[in-house]
Amino acid sequence: MGKLEQAVDQVTREARRQALETLVQQQASAQPLDCPVCKQRLNVEAYGRERRVNSSFGWVSFRRDYGFCVPCGKHTYPTDIAFGLHPRATASPRVQELAALHALRGPTAQHAQDFRRMTGLSLDPSTVHREARRQGERAQRIRDAEATLAQKPQGIAKLAAETPVRNREHALVIEIDAWNIRERDDWGHSKRLRRRGQEPKRWHWVYTATIFRLDQRATTASGRPIIAERGFVATRLGLDTFRHQLYAEALRRGLTSAKQVLVVADGAIWIWNLVEDRFKDAQQRVDLYHVKGHLWSLANELFGRGTVEARAWVTPLLQALDRRNNGALDVIHGLEGMRSVIDKLTTEQREALEREIGYFNTHKDRMDYKQGKRIGQPVGSGAIESTCSQYQRRFKLTGQFWSLSGDEAFLALATLHRNGRWQQLFPHDSRAGP
């Protein structure tokens, strides 16, 4: 049957190509010679200039008019812009979309054959990559425009208005973390930099967040927890950029109408500084898994890794976090009690103990785990850990290096796709929306 499907596709492909070419020419002929920006009539420079475009059915040709806009001072083909065509690229919007989707799945060199088998089009990997990169840059411009919008009162109102009206008494959960991406910084200059005493940088932070309403958490029939709908943010361009993008996405997800906002993250100070800046009224919670990891690390330092003594010492402290209303205070008292035997500790053990006492004192107000569990809130940052892992599957493949401009474009493309707003790039398919 597969051979029959291929045969039908090949036989009808030329008919579909001809039909598309006819329709394209009809619309090109009907396109007014007006400036797409200011809508003023263009001064005619040429009639009927030919253009060839590679469509999902093969190459199609059409003729369109060319003109000059006096107010804007630019030459333009209004038909090309109306058709969604890049000035110098040959890909149709459908081919643009296919290239972008393939690039999101993995390196284009690996997907070139799959592209041909699925579409019948023979595009070399560099063409697929180049076209996907263009779509990533478009996604980046869309994202940046929304982040800019979120810095103005009218823009805040506009983004907030896009929130689906469901449960007006919802609680909004924001989880934040970061992961590393590898870039070709100063590629080929490593030896020269090291002679100067400078170590070349290769790994850089990608700041990432996921946002969802508490009532969007659910479980499958097998009991596996899921989040029915959520938003994503990811950028390599630094904390200031991340702060603006996160705020814009939070507005889209119902920030202004939320009855409560909860931020869950690990103990990184940059996260809590950001929260105080953008979400100062939000409830803050340190991920329980990270907190317990701190206690286990200290227990192993004090009593030896994996020893019975380490487990016996740490178990009551772990239980206090889970079961006590003020479990963090119980932990602090327990840690401070170790100071009574400080003369028996090594210098490294004393430093580890004081470091953890400082950690728990800093975050004690972010450790209300019993209360959080009682009202059904997340006490861990599993959602953002999963999010970071999903991004890394594409961006941290073996042997893969990026450039700053390249990884940011693809991050914007992947995030737009994850956020269910693919139709902002490709409005020809309404099914691409959420």
C-alpha positions in Angstrom: 0.0 0.0 0.0 2.9 2.3 0.7 4.0 2.0 -3.0 0.4 2.8 -4.1 0.4 5.9 -1.9 3.7 7.0 -3.4 2.4 6.4 -6.9 -0.7 8.5 -6.3 1.3 11.3 -4.8 3.7 11.4 -7.8 0.9 11.3 -10.4 -1.1 14.1 -8.8 1.9 16.3 -7.8 2.2 17.9 -11.2 -1.6 18.6 -11.3 -1.4 20.2 -7.9 1.6 22.2 -8.8 -0.1 23.6 -11.9 -3.3 24.4 -9.9 -1.2 26.2 -7.3 0.7 28.2 -10.0 -2.6 29.3 -11.6 -4.1 30.4 -8.2 -0.9 32.2 -7.3 -0.8 34.1 -10.6 -4.5 35.1 -10.2 -3.8 36.6 -6.8 -0.6 38.3 -8.0 -2.4 39.9 -10.8 -5.1 41.2 -8.5 -2.6 42.6 -5.9 -2.8 46.4 -5.8 0.5 48.3 -6.3 0.3 49.9 -2.8 3.0 50.3 -0.2 2.6 47.6 2.5 3.7 50.0 5.2 2.0 53.4 4.5 -0.6 52.1 2.0 0.3 54.9 -0.5 0.2 54.2 -4.2 3.7 53.1 -5.5 5.4 54.7 -8.5 5.6 51.9 -11.0 9.2 50.7 -11.7 8.3 47.5 -13.7 5.4 45.4 -14.6 5.2 41.6 -14.6 8.6 40.7 -13.2 8.9 36.9 -12.9 9.7 35.0 -9.7 10.1 31.3 -9.1 9.3 29.8 -5.7 9.8 26.2 -4.4 6.5 25.1 -3.0 5.4 21.9 -1.3 4.3 20.7 -4.8 7.5 21.8 -6.7 8.6 25.0 -8.4 6.0 27.5 -9.4 6.4 30.8 -11.4 4.4 34.0 -11.3 4.7 37.6 -12.4 4.2 40.6 -10.2 4.7 44.4 -10.3 7.5 46.4 -8.8 7.3 50.0 -7.5 8.9 52.7 -5.4 7.2 54.4 -2.3 8.1 58.1 -2.1 7.1 58.6 1.5 9.0 55.5 2.7 11.8 55.9 0.3 11.9 52.1 -0.5 11.4 49.9 -3.5 9.1 46.9 -3.0 7.1 44.0 -4.5 3.7 44.2 -2.7 2.8 40.7 -3.9 5.9 39.1 -2.4 5.0 40.6 1.0 1.4 39.6 0.7 2.5 36.1 -0.1 4.8 35.9 2.9 8.0 35.5 0.8 11.5 36.5 1.8 13.1 39.0 -0.6 15.9 36.6 -1.5 14.8 33.2 -0.5 13.0 30.7 -2.8 10.9 28.8 -0.1 7.2 29.2 -0.1 5.5 29.7 3.3 4.6 26.0 3.5 8.3 25.0 2.8 9.4 27.6 5.3 7.2 25.9 7.9 8.4 22.4 7.1 12.1 23.5 7.3 11.4 25.2 10.7 9.7 22.1 12.1 12.4 19.8 10.9 15.1 22.0 12.4 13.3 21.9 15.8 13.7 18.1 15.9 17.4 17.9 15.3 20.4 18.9 13.2 19.3 19.5 9.6 21.9 17.2 8.1 20.2 14.3 9.8 16.8 15.3 8.6 17.5 16.0 5.0 16.5 12.5 3.8 13.4 12.5 6.1 12.4 15.8 4.6 12.6 14.3 1.1 10.7 11.1 2.0 7.9 13.0 3.8 7.4 15.9 1.3 8.9 14.7 -2.0 11.1 17.8 -2.0 14.9 17.6 -2.3 16.4 20.4 -0.2 20.0 20.2 0.9 20.7 20.5 4.7 22.2 24.0 4.4 19.0 25.3 2.7 16.8 23.7 5.4 19.0 25.2 8.1 19.1 28.6 6.5 15.4 28.8 6.1 14.8 27.6 9.7 17.2 30.2 10.9 15.2 32.9 9.1 12.0 31.7 10.8 13.9 31.7 14.2 14.9 35.4 13.6 11.3 36.2 12.8 10.2 34.4 16.0 12.8 36.4 17.9 11.4 39.7 16.6 7.9 38.7 17.6 9.1 37.7 21.1 11.1 40.9 21.5 8.2 43.1 20.4 5.9 41.4 23.1 8.6 41.9 25.7 8.8 45.6 24.8 5.0 45.8 24.9 5.0 44.5 28.5 6.9 47.6 29.6 4.1 50.0 28.8 0.7 50.3 30.5 -1.3 49.9 27.3 0.9 46.9 26.3 0.3 45.3 29.7 -3.4 45.6 29.2 -3.2 44.2 25.7 -1.2 41.1 26.8 -3.4 40.5 29.8 -6.5 40.6 27.6 -5.2 37.5 25.8 -5.6 35.4 28.9 -8.3 32.8 28.4 -11.3 33.6 30.6 -11.9 30.4 32.6 -11.3 30.5 36.4 -11.0 34.0 37.6 -9.8 32.9 41.0 -6.9 31.0 39.7 -3.4 30.7 41.3 -0.5 31.2 39.0 2.7 29.1 39.4 6.1 30.3 38.0 9.1 28.0 38.0 12.5 29.3 37.1 15.9 27.7 36.4 18.9 27.9 34.0 21.0 25.5 32.0 24.2 25.7 29.9 24.6 25.9 26.2 27.9 25.5 24.3 29.0 28.2 21.8 32.0 28.7 19.6 33.4 31.7 21.5 36.8 32.9 20.0 36.9 29.8 17.9 40.5 29.0 16.8 42.0 31.5 19.3 42.2 29.3 22.4 46.0 29.0 22.5 46.4 32.8 22.0 44.0 33.5 24.8 45.6 31.1 27.2 49.0 32.6 26.5 47.4 35.9 27.8 46.2 34.1 30.9 42.5 34.0 29.6 40.6 30.8 29.6 38.2 30.6 26.6 34.6 30.5 27.5 32.4 27.8 25.9 29.4 27.4 28.2 26.8 30.0 28.8 23.6 30.2 30.8 20.2 29.9 29.1 17.6 31.4 31.5 14.4 29.4 31.4 10.9 29.5 33.0 7.6 27.7 32.8 4.3 29.2 33.9 0.9 27.5 34.5 -2.2 27.8 36.6 -2.6 25.5 39.5 -5.9 24.2 38.2 -4.1 23.1 35.0 -2.3 20.3 36.9 -3.9 16.9 36.4 -3.1 13.2 36.3 -3.4 10.7 33.5 -5.5 7.5 33.9 -2.4 5.7 35.0 -1.8 8.3 37.7 1.1 10.1 36.0 1.1 13.9 36.8 0.7 16.3 33.9 0.2 20.0 33.2 -2.6 20.5 30.7 -1.4 23.9 29.5 1.6 26.1 30.3 3.8 28.8 28.9 7.6 28.8 28.3 10.4 31.3 28.3 14.0 30.7 27.3 16.8 33.1 26.4 20.6 33.2 26.2 20.7 37.0 26.2 21.0 37.6 29.9 18.9 38.3 33.0 17.5 41.7 31.9 16.2 40.2 28.6 14.9 37.2 30.5 13.1 39.4 33.1 11.1 41.2 30.3 10.3 38.0 28.5 9.1 36.3 31.6 6.9 39.2 32.6 5.3 39.3 29.2 4.5 35.6 29.2 3.2 35.8 32.8 0.8 38.5 31.6 -0.4 36.2 28.8 -1.0 33.4 31.3 -3.1 35.4 33.7 -0.8 37.3 36.0 -3.1 40.4 36.5 -6.1 38.3 37.3 -4.4 35.7 39.5 -5.6 35.5 43.1 -2.2 34.2 44.1 1.2 33.9 42.5 3.7 31.2 43.6 7.3 31.1 42.4 9.2 27.8 42.9 12.9 27.5 42.2 16.2 26.4 43.7 18.2 28.6 46.0 20.0 30.7 43.3 20.1 34.3 44.5 19.6 35.7 41.0 16.2 34.1 40.8 14.9 35.6 44.1 16.3 39.0 43.1 14.3 38.8 39.8 11.2 37.7 41.7 11.5 40.7 44.1 11.8 43.0 41.1 8.9 41.6 38.9 6.7 39.6 41.2 7.3 41.2 44.6 3.9 40.1 46.0 4.4 36.5 45.0 4.8 33.6 47.4 8.3 32.1 47.2 9.3 28.5 47.7 12.6 26.8 47.4 12.4 23.4 45.7 12.1 20.7 48.4 14.4 18.3 46.4 17.3 20.8 46.4 16.8 21.6 50.1 17.0 17.9 51.0 20.0 17.6 48.8 21.7 20.2 51.0 21.0 18.2 54.1 22.2 14.9 52.6 25.4 16.6 51.4 26.1 17.9 54.9 25.3 14.5 56.5 27.8 12.8 54.2 30.4 15.5 55.0 29.9 15.1 58.8 29.5 11.3 59.0 30.7 9.8 55.8 28.9 9.1 52.6 26.3 6.4 52.8 26.9 5.6 56.4 24.3 4.5 59.0 25.3 7.5 61.1 24.6 9.9 58.2 21.2 8.5 57.6 20.3 8.4 61.3 21.3 12.0 61.7 19.6 13.4 58.6 16.3 11.4 58.7 14.6 13.5 61.5 15.6 16.7 59.7 14.0 15.5 56.5 10.9 14.5 58.3 10.7 17.9 60.0 10.6 19.6 56.5 7.8 17.3 55.3 5.7 17.2 58.4 6.2 20.3 60.6 4.6 23.7 60.0 7.9 25.3 60.8 10.1 22.5 59.7 12.9 24.9 58.6 13.3 26.2 62.1 13.6 22.7 63.4 16.3 22.0 60.9 18.1 25.3 61.9 18.0 24.3 65.5 19.3 20.9 64.7 22.2 22.3 62.7 23.0 24.9 65.4 23.1 22.1 67.9 26.0 20.6 66.0 28.1 23.5 67.1 28.3 21.9 70.6 30.7 19.4 69.1 32.4 21.8 66.7 35.8 21.1 68.3 35.5 17.5 67.0 35.0 18.7 63.4 37.5 19.3 60.7 37.9 22.7 59.2 36.1 21.5 56.1 33.2 20.1 58.2 32.9 23.4 60.2 32.8 25.4 56.9 30.1 23.0 55.5 28.0 23.3 58.7 28.2 27.1 58.8 27.4 27.3 55.1 24.2 25.2 55.5 23.1 27.2 58.6 23.4 30.3 56.5 21.5 28.6 53.6 18.6 27.6 55.8 18.5 31.0 57.6 18.4 32.7 54.2 15.5 30.6 52.8 13.6 29.6 55.9 10.6 31.7 54.9 10.5 29.8 51.5 10.2 26.3 53.1 6.5 26.0 53.9 6.2 22.5 52.5 3.5 21.1 54.8 1.2 24.0 54.1 1.9 23.8 50.4 1.1 20.1 50.2 -2.1 20.7 52.2 -3.5 23.1 49.7 -2.3 21.3 46.6 0.6 23.5 45.6 3.8 22.1 44.1 6.7 21.9 46.6 9.2 20.9 44.0 10.4 22.4 40.7 9.9 19.3 38.6 8.1 21.2 35.9 11.0 23.5 35.2 13.5 20.6 35.6 11.6 18.8 32.9 11.4 21.9 30.7 15.2 22.4 30.9 15.7 18.8 30.0 13.4 19.0 27.0 15.3 22.1 25.6 18.6 20.5 26.2 17.7 17.4 24.1 17.8 19.7 21.1 20.5 22.2 22.0 23.1 19.9 23.7 23.5 17.1 21.3 26.9 15.4 21.2 29.5 17.5 19.5 27.1 20.4 19.0 28.3 24.0 19.1 26.2 27.2 18.6 26.8 30.9 18.0 25.0 33.5 20.1 22.9 34.7 17.2 22.1 31.1 16.1 21.1 29.6 19.4 18.9 32.6 20.3 17.0 32.4 17.0 16.4 28.7 17.5 15.5 29.2 21.2 12.9 31.8 20.1 11.6 29.4 17.4 11.3 26.5 19.8 9.6 28.6 22.5 7.1 30.0 20.1 6.2 26.5 19.1 6.0 25.3 22.7 3.7 28.2 23.6 1.2 27.2 21.0 1.6 30.4 19.0 3.0 28.9 15.8 0.3 30.7 13.8 2.0 34.0 14.4 4.7 32.8 12.0 2.5 30.7 9.7 -1.0 32.0 9.7 -1.9 29.8 6.6 -2.8 26.9 9.0 -5.3 27.8 11.7 -4.7 24.4 13.2 -1.2 25.6 14.3 -2.8 27.6 17.1 -3.4 26.4 20.7 
